[in-house]
Amino acid sequence: MAIGLILYKGRARQALRNIGAMIAALFSFRLPPHQVSLDNPDALKVPFGVAVALTVILYEGAHALGKV
């Protein structure tokens, strides 16, 4: 769902840049830059309830079809 939202909003390049910054911070034993934060007001947010509801619907559909 998050990947779909990133692609829909056209922010794939920024997402890849953020992932690179987080990986670089991991290997340098430092915190990532402040732009890579959940507190960033420009960050895309995935509504948790919608994600859970979609997962339950897909799971129940697969279960009804005998796929799970």
PEHUPE-V157455 format. One record per pair of residues at least 24 apart in sequence whose C-alpha atoms are under 8 Angstrom apart, sorted by the first residue. I is the first residue (numbers start at 1). GAP is how many residues later the second one is. D is the distance in Angstrom with one decimal. If there is no record, write none. Layout:
[[I | GAP | D] [I | GAP | D]]
//
This chain:
[[1 | 45 | 7.6] [1 | 50 | 7.1] [2 | 44 | 6.4] [5 | 39 | 8.0] [5 | 41 | 7.9] [6 | 38 | 7.7]]
//
